[in-house]
Amino acid sequence: MSNSTEDLQMLRLIRAFQKLADQDTRRMVLLYVEEQVQKQQAEPTGERLTKSSPGAGNSTTVDS
């Protein structure tokens, strides 16, 4: 994926997240993304490159 495509996806993610008014929903989205990053980091590098995953995230809790 090109840098410009990644940049656009990041902007879309930020804009969508900003529109979430409910704090519980924001927390759920954050936890999901962190969980995806943790799973991605646990995969061997070759496996990660062949999969297309929609996001990433650790299991660290951050309150907005």
Backbone as a printed PyTorch tensor [residue, N CA C, xyz], in Angstrom:
tensor([[[  0.8530,  -1.1800,   0.0000],
         [  0.0000,   0.0000,   0.0000],
         [  0.8970,   1.2410,   0.0000]],

        [[  0.5550,   2.2050,  -0.8090],
         [  1.3790,   3.4050,  -0.9040],
         [  1.1840,   4.3000,   0.3120]],

        [[  2.1440,   5.1790,   0.5230],
         [  2.0700,   6.0970,   1.6590],
         [  0.8510,   7.0020,   1.5810]],

        [[  0.4930,   7.4360,   0.3720],
         [ -0.6630,   8.3340,   0.2500],
         [ -1.9550,   7.6130,   0.6190]],

        [[ -2.0540,   6.3290,   0.2560],
         [ -3.2320,   5.5470,   0.6170],
         [ -3.2870,   5.3560,   2.1280]],

        [[ -2.1360,   5.0410,   2.7270],
         [ -2.0750,   4.8760,   4.1800],
         [ -2.4240,   6.1820,   4.8970]],

        [[ -1.9400,   7.3030,   4.3650],
         [ -2.2520,   8.6080,   4.9550],
         [ -3.7470,   8.8860,   4.9160]],

        [[ -4.3830,   8.5790,   3.7740],
         [ -5.8250,   8.7940,   3.6440],
         [ -6.6080,   7.9040,   4.6110]],

        [[ -6.1720,   6.6700,   4.7580],
         [ -6.8490,   5.7700,   5.6930],
         [ -6.6980,   6.2590,   7.1250]],

        [[ -5.5340,   6.7700,   7.4670],
         [ -5.3110,   7.2950,   8.8140],
         [ -6.2100,   8.5050,   9.0670]],

        [[ -6.3250,   9.3860,   8.0860],
         [ -7.2090,  10.5450,   8.2260],
         [ -8.6700,  10.1290,   8.3810]],

        [[ -9.0790,   9.1220,   7.6110],
         [-10.4510,   8.6120,   7.7330],
         [-10.7010,   8.0630,   9.1310]],

        [[ -9.7260,   7.3340,   9.6460],
         [ -9.8540,   6.7700,  10.9870],
         [ -9.9680,   7.8670,  12.0410]],

        [[ -9.1320,   8.8750,  11.9410],
         [ -9.1580,   9.9850,  12.8960],
         [-10.4890,  10.7270,  12.8290]],

        [[-10.9460,  11.0290,  11.6150],
         [-12.2200,  11.7500,  11.4590],
         [-13.3910,  10.9480,  12.0140]],

        [[-13.4110,   9.6600,  11.7290],
         [-14.4980,   8.8120,  12.2340],
         [-14.4570,   8.7440,  13.7530]],

        [[-13.2650,   8.6000,  14.3120],
         [-13.1230,   8.5200,  15.7670],
         [-13.5770,   9.8230,  16.4240]],

        [[-13.2490,  10.9580,  15.8090],
         [-13.6550,  12.2520,  16.3550],
         [-15.1650,  12.4100,  16.4000]],

        [[-15.8680,  11.7420,  15.4980],
         [-17.3240,  11.8530,  15.4440],
         [-18.0250,  11.0010,  16.4950]],

        [[-17.3010,  10.0740,  17.1020],
         [-17.9010,   9.2340,  18.1370],
         [-18.1200,  10.0650,  19.3990]],

        [[-19.3620,  10.2280,  19.7930],
         [-19.6780,  11.0370,  20.9710],
         [-19.6890,  10.1990,  22.2450]],

        [[-20.0820,   8.9330,  22.1180],
         [-20.2030,   8.0650,  23.2800],
         [-18.8250,   7.5820,  23.7340]],

        [[-18.4710,   7.8560,  24.9760],
         [-17.1550,   7.4900,  25.5040],
         [-16.9520,   5.9760,  25.5650]],

        [[-18.0130,   5.2320,  25.8410],
         [-17.8970,   3.7710,  25.8770],
         [-17.5900,   3.2130,  24.4890]],

        [[-18.2050,   3.7850,  23.4710],
         [-17.9360,   3.3550,  22.1020],
         [-16.5030,   3.6860,  21.7300]],

        [[-16.0390,   4.8660,  22.0930],
         [-14.6470,   5.2530,  21.8320],
         [-13.6870,   4.2680,  22.4960]],

        [[-13.9750,   3.9190,  23.7300],
         [-13.1220,   2.9850,  24.4740],
         [-13.1150,   1.6140,  23.7810]],

        [[-14.2820,   1.1470,  23.3160],
         [-14.3630,  -0.1500,  22.6360],
         [-13.5470,  -0.1370,  21.3390]],

        [[-13.6330,   0.9560,  20.5780],
         [-12.8690,   1.0700,  19.3370],
         [-11.3770,   1.0550,  19.6430]],

        [[-10.9740,   1.8020,  20.6330],
         [ -9.5670,   1.8700,  21.0150],
         [ -9.0500,   0.5040,  21.4400]],

        [[ -9.8140,  -0.1940,  22.2670],
         [ -9.3960,  -1.5210,  22.7260],
         [ -9.2970,  -2.5050,  21.5580]],

        [[-10.2290,  -2.4160,  20.6110],
         [-10.1810,  -3.2810,  19.4400],
         [ -8.9110,  -3.0310,  18.6220]],

        [[ -8.6120,  -1.7780,  18.3770],
         [ -7.4340,  -1.4390,  17.5810],
         [ -6.1700,  -1.9030,  18.2940]],

        [[ -6.0970,  -1.6740,  19.5900],
         [ -4.9300,  -2.1090,  20.3520],
         [ -4.7870,  -3.6280,  20.3210]],

        [[ -5.8930,  -4.3460,  20.3890],
         [ -5.8750,  -5.8090,  20.3230],
         [ -5.3430,  -6.2890,  18.9720]],

        [[ -5.7430,  -5.6090,  17.8970],
         [ -5.2770,  -5.9800,  16.5620],
         [ -3.7760,  -5.7560,  16.4230]],

        [[ -3.2600,  -4.6970,  16.9880],
         [ -1.8180,  -4.4340,  16.9410],
         [ -1.0750,  -5.5250,  17.7100]],

        [[ -1.6020,  -5.8830,  18.8510],
         [ -0.9690,  -6.9260,  19.6640],
         [ -0.9300,  -8.2500,  18.8910]],

        [[ -2.0140,  -8.6120,  18.2270],
         [ -2.0540,  -9.8330,  17.4190],
         [ -1.0520,  -9.7520,  16.2750]],

        [[ -0.9880,  -8.6030,  15.6370],
         [ -0.0750,  -8.4160,  14.5070],
         [  1.3720,  -8.5440,  14.9670]],

        [[  1.6880,  -7.9870,  16.1120],
         [  3.0540,  -8.0570,  16.6290],
         [  3.4350,  -9.4750,  17.0270]],

        [[  2.4560, -10.2940,  17.3710],
         [  2.7120, -11.6690,  17.7750],
         [  2.9360, -12.5930,  16.5720]],

        [[  2.5160, -12.1740,  15.3770],
         [  2.6670, -12.9840,  14.1640],
         [  4.1040, -12.9220,  13.6670]],

        [[  4.5680, -14.0240,  13.0710],
         [  5.8820, -13.9670,  12.4050],
         [  5.8330, -12.9520,  11.2620]],

        [[  6.9350, -12.3190,  10.9720],
         [  6.9910, -11.2470,   9.9720],
         [  6.4660, -11.6880,   8.6120]],

        [[  6.8270, -12.8600,   8.1240],
         [  6.3720, -13.3380,   6.8200],
         [  4.8730, -13.4770,   6.7560]],

        [[  4.2660, -13.9670,   7.8280],
         [  2.8190, -14.1340,   7.8710],
         [  2.1240, -12.7780,   7.8420]],

        [[  2.6920, -11.8020,   8.5250],
         [  2.1110, -10.4670,   8.5940],
         [  2.1030,  -9.8070,   7.2260]],

        [[  3.1360, -10.0280,   6.4360],
         [  3.2270,  -9.3900,   5.1280],
         [  2.2310,  -9.9660,   4.1310]],

        [[  1.8250, -11.2100,   4.3040],
         [  0.9000, -11.8140,   3.3530],
         [ -0.5530, -11.5890,   3.7180]],

        [[ -0.8270, -11.2020,   4.9450],
         [ -2.1980, -10.9370,   5.3840],
         [ -2.5280,  -9.4760,   5.1780]],

        [[ -3.7720,  -9.1930,   4.8810],
         [ -4.2050,  -7.7980,   4.8620],
         [ -5.1120,  -7.6010,   6.0550]],

        [[ -4.6400,  -6.8590,   7.0370],
         [ -5.4490,  -6.6190,   8.2260],
         [ -5.9250,  -5.1800,   8.2440]],

        [[ -7.1610,  -4.9380,   8.7170],
         [ -7.7330,  -3.6010,   8.6710],
         [ -7.1640,  -2.6470,   9.6960]],

        [[ -6.5350,  -3.1220,  10.7590],
         [ -6.0340,  -2.2030,  11.7720],
         [ -5.0630,  -2.8600,  12.6960]],

        [[ -4.7210,  -2.1100,  13.7490],
         [ -3.7660,  -2.6110,  14.6850],
         [ -4.0020,  -2.0410,  16.0570]],

        [[ -3.4770,  -2.6730,  17.2070],
         [ -3.6410,  -2.1110,  18.5480],
         [ -3.0830,  -2.9570,  19.6470]],

        [[ -2.6210,  -2.3200,  20.7300],
         [ -2.1630,  -3.0120,  21.9460],
         [ -3.3210,  -3.1820,  22.8790]],

        [[ -3.1100,  -3.8710,  23.9600],
         [ -4.1760,  -4.0840,  24.9230],
         [ -4.0530,  -3.1050,  26.0930]],

        [[ -3.4840,  -1.9530,  25.8390],
         [ -3.3280,  -0.9250,  26.8670],
         [ -4.5550,  -0.0320,  26.8850]],

        [[ -5.0520,   0.2560,  28.0370],
         [ -6.2490,   1.0920,  28.1520],
         [ -5.8450,   2.5560,  28.2500]],

        [[ -6.4630,   3.3760,  27.4350],
         [ -6.2300,   4.8150,  27.4580],
         [ -7.5930,   5.4940,  27.5020]],

        [[ -7.8350,   6.3170,  28.4740],
         [ -9.1010,   7.0360,  28.5610],
         [ -9.0020,   8.3670,  27.8660]],

        [[-10.0590,   8.7140,  27.1590],
         [-10.0800,  10.0040,  26.4270],
         [-10.4880,  11.1230,  27.3430]]])
